[in-house]
Amino acid sequence: MIGVVEAFSDSYAQARQKFLSGCVAANLAVDAHPHPLKGRDGEALAMDVALDGPADAKRLLVVTSACHGVEGYCGSGVQVFALHDAEWRDKARAAGVAVLYVHALNPHGFSHRRRVTQENVDLNRNFVDYTQPLPVNAAYAGLHPLLLPTEWPPSPANQAAIEAWIGQHGITAYQAAISGGQYQFEDGLFFGGKAPTWSNRTFRQVLKTHAQQAQRLAWIDLHTGLGPSGIGERIFACKDDKEAYARANAWWGQASPVTSIYDGSSTSAFLTGLMWGAMYEECP
């Protein structure tokens, strides 16, 4: 066991080293997927994967970090602490559950302290079918020039236009328009991309290698930033399936409510291109 503070890091390089050291301490092999670019300080980047349990486990829990790059500072710390937590590991084994740790889905964003990938893509909007016409976010299209004005700081007129939009449509619609995902403006906010990113393609390969054998599959993707400070909201992000939602609540033991992007209970708006689609596609 290590201390909570000790599990967290001040840089991507330090976080990766702590994760790799935790795997050594836990006697777990690491399947490293090198990233083609270097990090902020010239360090090597990778999506590192470790399986705690048998390769043919029928019950698998996937725990991922750094989907949104800089949020990996939190997610990595949780993963590192879990690797050193003997009680947690014993309980998983006793329940017949293997745990697949995926450290840094978006290592480039983690290292460079950005939310997006090297392609300026929000990874959690990048899982759409690119063989079909891309979704159109008409509300965002109208806001885009106001959100990225030609002059900085924005003019009073620009701010007044945003406030007028909110006054007409409401703050909930404003959040949905901006954060829901858009595919038309490559320099814009919450851009979902024109094609699958490196992180998308690599994570799918990880699932094919380590998760296709599972008959029961759960996934905890660690994020930060939404909702009240200090509150760990458990957000249901899956198909709009009442049985799956009930199962998620049961897994958490009713310790705290599991919110949903479908019924308005979540701090998050309804989003497009979410990563969970890969689970259904790669692990049918």
Beta strands, then each sheet from edge to edge (+ up, - down):
strand 1: 30-38
strand 2: 44-52
strand 3: 59-64
strand 4: 97-103
strand 5: 216-221
strand 6: 234-236
strand 7: 258-260
sheet 1: 1+ 2- 4+ 3+ 5+
sheet 2: 6+ 7+
end
